[in-house]
């Protein structure tokens, strides 16, 4: 299954010129490394990255039918037109993506939502999240292609009016940021940042997903962390402590920050974590 997935993914990435062939090897068209690292080559980085993608996903269930997803939207406190419905692996997810400060992904029994530069997890989002007017940065579409390799029939729907029955399928290219956001909630992988080798290696790979992706490993280094999970916005500290961190995706000048200890305790129940295995 993993091998079939990797073949489909490579085909998608070659077709969309994210990958290209050079001298019989696969390399990325997006710069994967911005400096010379004597113990690695671009080819080995690309291979390590491709082999890590399949196991970097941890899925949770969506609504079983589009009607049950629409029923949730109708019962929520947010306007219907804010939602897009994503059909993935025969399940349905309700997604809001206004900007980095107003994001929600709702599945059957678990939801993600942005609040105060945190990305939190709960049964359902709060009903009083205020939308802030601000420009959102265009997403890097890589995660869309990774999801497409899992499900080539991925679809997205838009509600056309306040009448929930009035919805239609739209082009994924017109709403790719919603699909990327859904994929971010599935993506769950830790990157070590406790040695110079790990920092150089993982900084290069994170450049594929984030603008200035190297900031994550440097942030982890200066926070004296063992590893960082930028998709779930978690940092793994000494003595097995896991904490959330603050990040503003729409402001590249804003640095990641650990949250105060009091807030860390308050938000600890809003972390979605699984057993950590850095050797996967």
C-alpha positions as a LaTeX table, in Angstrom:
\begin{tabular}{lrrr}
\hline
Residue & $x$ (\AA) & $y$ (\AA) & $z$ (\AA) \\
\hline
Unk1 & 0.00 & 0.00 & 0.00 \\
Unk2 & 2.77 & 2.45 & 0.88 \\
Unk3 & 4.64 & 1.65 & $-2.32$ \\
Unk4 & 1.50 & 2.24 & $-4.41$ \\
Unk5 & 0.95 & 5.52 & $-2.59$ \\
Unk6 & 4.50 & 6.69 & $-3.30$ \\
Unk7 & 4.15 & 5.85 & $-7.01$ \\
Unk8 & 0.93 & 7.90 & $-7.25$ \\
Unk9 & 2.46 & 10.78 & $-5.31$ \\
Unk10 & 5.58 & 10.93 & $-7.48$ \\
Unk11 & 3.39 & 10.87 & $-10.60$ \\
Unk12 & 1.37 & 13.84 & $-9.27$ \\
Unk13 & 4.47 & 15.80 & $-8.30$ \\
Unk14 & 6.18 & 15.17 & $-11.65$ \\
Unk15 & 3.03 & 16.15 & $-13.56$ \\
Unk16 & 2.81 & 19.41 & $-11.61$ \\
Unk17 & 6.56 & 20.04 & $-11.83$ \\
Unk18 & 7.12 & 19.94 & $-8.10$ \\
Unk19 & 9.54 & 17.12 & $-8.82$ \\
Unk20 & 11.77 & 16.76 & $-11.87$ \\
Unk21 & 14.25 & 14.22 & $-13.09$ \\
Unk22 & 17.90 & 15.19 & $-13.25$ \\
Unk23 & 20.70 & 12.84 & $-14.21$ \\
Unk24 & 18.48 & 9.81 & $-13.51$ \\
Unk25 & 17.47 & 11.04 & $-10.05$ \\
Unk26 & 14.47 & 12.82 & $-8.60$ \\
Unk27 & 15.04 & 16.36 & $-7.35$ \\
Unk28 & 12.63 & 19.07 & $-6.30$ \\
Unk29 & 11.92 & 22.10 & $-8.45$ \\
Unk30 & 11.52 & 24.04 & $-5.20$ \\
Unk31 & 14.89 & 24.65 & $-3.56$ \\
Unk32 & 15.19 & 22.06 & $-0.81$ \\
Unk33 & 18.48 & 23.29 & 0.63 \\
Unk34 & 19.90 & 26.79 & 0.59 \\
Unk35 & 23.41 & 25.91 & 1.68 \\
Unk36 & 26.00 & 23.20 & 1.14 \\
Unk37 & 25.88 & 20.43 & 3.71 \\
Unk38 & 28.93 & 18.23 & 3.39 \\
Unk39 & 27.31 & 15.06 & 4.68 \\
Unk40 & 24.20 & 15.18 & 2.45 \\
Unk41 & 23.18 & 15.83 & $-1.12$ \\
Unk42 & 19.94 & 17.16 & $-2.54$ \\
Unk43 & 19.19 & 13.69 & $-3.87$ \\
Unk44 & 19.43 & 12.04 & $-0.45$ \\
Unk45 & 17.29 & 14.76 & 1.13 \\
Unk46 & 14.65 & 14.31 & $-1.55$ \\
Unk47 & 14.64 & 10.53 & $-1.08$ \\
Unk48 & 14.37 & 10.78 & 2.72 \\
Unk49 & 11.51 & 13.23 & 2.37 \\
Unk50 & 9.55 & 11.11 & $-0.13$ \\
Unk51 & 9.93 & 7.99 & 2.01 \\
Unk52 & 8.66 & 9.80 & 5.11 \\
Unk53 & 5.39 & 11.15 & 3.68 \\
Unk54 & 3.13 & 8.08 & 3.88 \\
Unk55 & 3.70 & 7.54 & 7.61 \\
Unk56 & 3.47 & 11.26 & 8.36 \\
Unk57 & $-0.34$ & 11.11 & 8.20 \\
Unk58 & $-2.67$ & 10.18 & 11.05 \\
Unk59 & $-6.27$ & 10.39 & 9.90 \\
Unk60 & $-9.42$ & 10.96 & 11.94 \\
Unk61 & $-12.98$ & 10.31 & 10.84 \\
Unk62 & $-15.12$ & 12.81 & 9.02 \\
Unk63 & $-18.91$ & 12.85 & 8.82 \\
Unk64 & $-20.30$ & 9.69 & 7.23 \\
Unk65 & $-22.64$ & 11.55 & 4.86 \\
Unk66 & $-22.78$ & 15.00 & 3.35 \\
Unk67 & $-26.20$ & 15.46 & 4.99 \\
Unk68 & $-24.74$ & 14.96 & 8.48 \\
Unk69 & $-21.99$ & 17.44 & 7.62 \\
Unk70 & $-24.59$ & 19.96 & 6.43 \\
Unk71 & $-26.58$ & 19.38 & 9.62 \\
Unk72 & $-23.54$ & 20.37 & 11.66 \\
Unk73 & $-23.05$ & 23.53 & 9.58 \\
Unk74 & $-26.69$ & 24.47 & 10.08 \\
Unk75 & $-26.36$ & 24.05 & 13.85 \\
Unk76 & $-23.12$ & 26.04 & 14.13 \\
Unk77 & $-22.87$ & 29.71 & 15.10 \\
Unk78 & $-20.99$ & 30.67 & 11.93 \\
Unk79 & $-22.40$ & 31.78 & 8.58 \\
Unk80 & $-23.01$ & 29.00 & 6.09 \\
Unk81 & $-21.08$ & 30.76 & 3.32 \\
Unk82 & $-17.84$ & 30.54 & 5.33 \\
Unk83 & $-17.76$ & 26.75 & 5.03 \\
Unk84 & $-16.45$ & 24.47 & 2.34 \\
Unk85 & $-17.17$ & 20.75 & 2.49 \\
Unk86 & $-14.33$ & 18.41 & 1.54 \\
Unk87 & $-15.04$ & 14.83 & 0.52 \\
Unk88 & $-12.02$ & 12.69 & 1.31 \\
Unk89 & $-11.86$ & 8.88 & 1.60 \\
Unk90 & $-15.67$ & 8.66 & 1.46 \\
Unk91 & $-16.02$ & 10.99 & 4.45 \\
Unk92 & $-16.92$ & 14.67 & 4.73 \\
Unk93 & $-15.22$ & 17.51 & 6.60 \\
Unk94 & $-16.51$ & 21.06 & 7.18 \\
Unk95 & $-13.73$ & 23.64 & 6.76 \\
Unk96 & $-13.47$ & 27.39 & 7.37 \\
Unk97 & $-10.38$ & 29.23 & 6.16 \\
Unk98 & $-10.67$ & 33.01 & 6.32 \\
Unk99 & $-7.06$ & 33.63 & 7.41 \\
Unk100 & $-4.57$ & 32.31 & 9.94 \\
Unk101 & $-6.65$ & 33.68 & 12.83 \\
Unk102 & $-9.96$ & 32.19 & 11.68 \\
Unk103 & $-9.64$ & 28.54 & 10.72 \\
Unk104 & $-11.76$ & 25.52 & 11.57 \\
Unk105 & $-11.77$ & 21.89 & 10.46 \\
Unk106 & $-14.64$ & 19.79 & 11.77 \\
Unk107 & $-14.75$ & 16.00 & 11.61 \\
Unk108 & $-17.17$ & 13.51 & 13.09 \\
Unk109 & $-15.77$ & 13.50 & 16.63 \\
Unk110 & $-12.82$ & 15.86 & 16.55 \\
Unk111 & $-12.23$ & 19.44 & 15.39 \\
Unk112 & $-9.36$ & 21.88 & 14.97 \\
Unk113 & $-9.61$ & 25.64 & 15.32 \\
Unk114 & $-7.31$ & 28.66 & 15.40 \\
Unk115 & $-7.37$ & 30.91 & 18.44 \\
Unk116 & $-4.85$ & 33.58 & 19.45 \\
Unk117 & $-2.16$ & 32.18 & 17.09 \\
Unk118 & $-2.66$ & 28.68 & 18.54 \\
Unk119 & $-4.04$ & 25.71 & 16.64 \\
Unk120 & $-6.22$ & 23.82 & 19.10 \\
Unk121 & $-8.12$ & 20.55 & 19.10 \\
Unk122 & $-11.47$ & 19.77 & 20.74 \\
Unk123 & $-14.72$ & 17.91 & 20.22 \\
Unk124 & $-16.17$ & 21.09 & 18.69 \\
Unk125 & $-14.86$ & 24.66 & 18.21 \\
Unk126 & $-16.07$ & 27.45 & 20.52 \\
Unk127 & $-19.08$ & 29.39 & 19.28 \\
Unk128 & $-17.56$ & 32.85 & 19.83 \\
Unk129 & $-14.38$ & 32.98 & 17.71 \\
Unk130 & $-14.21$ & 36.46 & 16.21 \\
Unk131 & $-13.14$ & 36.80 & 12.59 \\
Unk132 & $-10.37$ & 39.34 & 11.98 \\
Unk133 & $-9.99$ & 41.13 & 8.67 \\
Unk134 & $-6.53$ & 40.45 & 7.30 \\
Unk135 & $-4.84$ & 39.22 & 4.15 \\
Unk136 & $-4.11$ & 35.52 & 3.99 \\
Unk137 & $-0.94$ & 34.16 & 2.44 \\
Unk138 & $-1.34$ & 31.77 & $-0.51$ \\
Unk139 & $-0.63$ & 28.18 & 0.58 \\
Unk140 & 2.13 & 25.98 & $-0.77$ \\
Unk141 & 0.04 & 23.25 & $-2.48$ \\
Unk142 & 2.28 & 20.30 & $-1.65$ \\
Unk143 & $-0.07$ & 18.85 & 0.99 \\
Unk144 & $-2.90$ & 18.89 & $-1.55$ \\
Unk145 & $-0.90$ & 16.54 & $-3.80$ \\
Unk146 & $-0.10$ & 14.33 & $-0.83$ \\
Unk147 & $-3.81$ & 13.98 & $-0.03$ \\
Unk148 & $-4.64$ & 13.41 & $-3.69$ \\
Unk149 & $-2.30$ & 10.42 & $-3.72$ \\
Unk150 & $-4.35$ & 8.92 & $-0.86$ \\
Unk151 & $-7.66$ & 9.67 & $-2.57$ \\
Unk152 & $-7.70$ & 10.59 & $-6.28$ \\
Unk153 & $-11.46$ & 11.25 & $-5.98$ \\
Unk154 & $-11.06$ & 14.09 & $-3.49$ \\
Unk155 & $-13.78$ & 16.74 & $-4.00$ \\
Unk156 & $-14.77$ & 20.08 & $-2.53$ \\
Unk157 & $-18.21$ & 21.69 & $-2.31$ \\
Unk158 & $-19.41$ & 25.23 & $-1.73$ \\
Unk159 & $-22.77$ & 26.22 & $-0.23$ \\
Unk160 & $-24.45$ & 28.55 & $-2.71$ \\
Unk161 & $-26.97$ & 30.19 & $-0.38$ \\
Unk162 & $-28.35$ & 30.05 & 3.14 \\
Unk163 & $-30.41$ & 27.11 & 1.92 \\
Unk164 & $-28.09$ & 24.21 & 2.76 \\
Unk165 & $-29.52$ & 22.00 & 0.02 \\
Unk166 & $-28.12$ & 24.46 & $-2.51$ \\
Unk167 & $-24.48$ & 23.40 & $-2.79$ \\
Unk168 & $-22.27$ & 22.41 & $-5.70$ \\
Unk169 & $-18.87$ & 20.93 & $-6.41$ \\
Unk170 & $-16.22$ & 23.53 & $-7.23$ \\
Unk171 & $-12.75$ & 23.35 & $-8.69$ \\
Unk172 & $-10.10$ & 22.39 & $-6.16$ \\
Unk173 & $-7.85$ & 25.06 & $-7.67$ \\
Unk174 & $-10.38$ & 27.68 & $-6.54$ \\
Unk175 & $-10.27$ & 26.46 & $-2.94$ \\
Unk176 & $-6.94$ & 24.69 & $-2.54$ \\
Unk177 & $-6.20$ & 26.44 & 0.77 \\
Unk178 & $-9.14$ & 24.60 & 2.38 \\
Unk179 & $-7.75$ & 21.24 & 1.27 \\
Unk180 & $-4.26$ & 22.12 & 2.49 \\
Unk181 & $-5.71$ & 23.10 & 5.88 \\
Unk182 & $-7.50$ & 19.75 & 6.15 \\
Unk183 & $-4.26$ & 17.99 & 5.28 \\
Unk184 & $-2.37$ & 19.94 & 7.94 \\
Unk185 & $-4.73$ & 18.55 & 10.61 \\
Unk186 & $-3.95$ & 15.02 & 9.40 \\
Unk187 & $-0.21$ & 15.52 & 9.10 \\
Unk188 & 1.60 & 14.50 & 12.24 \\
Unk189 & 5.37 & 14.12 & 12.09 \\
Unk190 & 8.19 & 15.16 & 14.41 \\
Unk191 & 11.45 & 16.72 & 13.24 \\
Unk192 & 14.45 & 16.49 & 15.52 \\
Unk193 & 16.28 & 19.72 & 16.28 \\
Unk194 & 18.76 & 18.66 & 18.95 \\
Unk195 & 21.87 & 18.16 & 16.80 \\
Unk196 & 23.50 & 20.20 & 13.99 \\
Unk197 & 22.87 & 17.33 & 11.55 \\
Unk198 & 19.13 & 17.14 & 12.43 \\
Unk199 & 18.73 & 20.91 & 12.22 \\
Unk200 & 20.32 & 21.11 & 8.75 \\
Unk201 & 18.47 & 18.04 & 7.43 \\
Unk202 & 15.01 & 18.96 & 8.73 \\
Unk203 & 15.33 & 22.66 & 7.96 \\
Unk204 & 15.78 & 21.72 & 4.31 \\
Unk205 & 12.74 & 19.43 & 4.27 \\
Unk206 & 10.51 & 21.97 & 6.01 \\
Unk207 & 11.41 & 24.49 & 3.31 \\
Unk208 & 9.14 & 22.40 & 1.06 \\
Unk209 & 6.07 & 23.07 & 3.22 \\
Unk210 & 6.59 & 26.50 & 4.71 \\
Unk211 & 8.09 & 29.77 & 3.61 \\
Unk212 & 11.28 & 30.17 & 5.62 \\
Unk213 & 10.76 & 26.64 & 6.91 \\
Unk214 & 14.19 & 26.66 & 8.56 \\
Unk215 & 12.79 & 28.86 & 11.34 \\
Unk216 & 11.12 & 25.85 & 12.96 \\
Unk217 & 14.30 & 23.93 & 13.68 \\
Unk218 & 16.08 & 27.08 & 14.83 \\
Unk219 & 13.13 & 27.89 & 17.07 \\
Unk220 & 13.36 & 24.36 & 18.47 \\
Unk221 & 17.09 & 24.70 & 18.99 \\
Unk222 & 16.83 & 27.96 & 20.93 \\
Unk223 & 13.91 & 26.55 & 22.94 \\
Unk224 & 16.21 & 23.64 & 23.91 \\
Unk225 & 13.74 & 21.19 & 22.40 \\
Unk226 & 14.38 & 17.65 & 21.22 \\
Unk227 & 11.94 & 17.83 & 18.30 \\
Unk228 & 9.21 & 19.97 & 16.76 \\
Unk229 & 5.93 & 19.12 & 15.03 \\
Unk230 & 5.06 & 22.26 & 13.02 \\
Unk231 & 1.83 & 20.87 & 11.55 \\
Unk232 & 0.28 & 20.16 & 14.94 \\
Unk233 & 2.17 & 23.17 & 16.37 \\
Unk234 & 3.76 & 21.12 & 19.13 \\
Unk235 & 7.25 & 21.12 & 20.58 \\
Unk236 & 8.88 & 18.20 & 22.42 \\
Unk237 & 10.98 & 19.39 & 25.34 \\
Unk238 & 13.23 & 17.70 & 27.85 \\
Unk239 & 11.76 & 15.06 & 30.17 \\
Unk240 & 9.07 & 14.19 & 27.65 \\
Unk241 & 7.19 & 17.47 & 28.00 \\
Unk242 & 5.01 & 18.39 & 25.02 \\
Unk243 & 3.77 & 21.95 & 24.64 \\
Unk244 & 2.00 & 24.01 & 22.02 \\
Unk245 & 3.59 & 27.06 & 20.45 \\
Unk246 & 2.30 & 30.29 & 18.92 \\
Unk247 & 2.64 & 30.91 & 15.20 \\
Unk248 & 1.18 & 33.42 & 12.76 \\
Unk249 & 1.21 & 31.84 & 9.30 \\
Unk250 & 0.27 & 35.12 & 7.58 \\
Unk251 & 3.09 & 37.17 & 9.09 \\
Unk252 & 6.55 & 35.88 & 8.26 \\
Unk253 & 8.11 & 38.52 & 10.53 \\
Unk254 & 6.32 & 37.07 & 13.55 \\
Unk255 & 8.49 & 34.49 & 15.27 \\
Unk256 & 7.21 & 31.29 & 16.85 \\
Unk257 & 6.93 & 31.51 & 20.62 \\
Unk258 & 6.30 & 29.15 & 23.51 \\
Unk259 & 3.19 & 30.05 & 25.46 \\
Unk260 & 3.39 & 31.03 & 29.14 \\
Unk261 & 3.28 & 28.17 & 31.60 \\
Unk262 & $-0.15$ & 29.17 & 32.92 \\
Unk263 & $-1.64$ & 29.14 & 29.43 \\
Unk264 & 0.16 & 25.89 & 28.59 \\
Unk265 & $-1.67$ & 24.19 & 31.46 \\
Unk266 & $-4.98$ & 25.75 & 30.42 \\
Unk267 & $-4.71$ & 24.59 & 26.82 \\
Unk268 & $-3.07$ & 21.22 & 27.48 \\
Unk269 & $-6.32$ & 19.32 & 26.97 \\
Unk270 & $-6.53$ & 20.78 & 23.44 \\
Unk271 & $-3.49$ & 18.85 & 22.18 \\
Unk272 & $-3.95$ & 15.92 & 19.82 \\
Unk273 & $-0.98$ & 13.66 & 20.46 \\
Unk274 & $-0.04$ & 10.10 & 19.70 \\
Unk275 & 2.97 & 8.00 & 20.74 \\
Unk276 & 6.18 & 9.57 & 19.49 \\
Unk277 & 8.69 & 7.49 & 17.56 \\
Unk278 & 11.50 & 9.50 & 16.01 \\
Unk279 & 12.82 & 6.45 & 14.16 \\
Unk280 & 9.79 & 6.04 & 11.93 \\
\hline
\end{tabular}
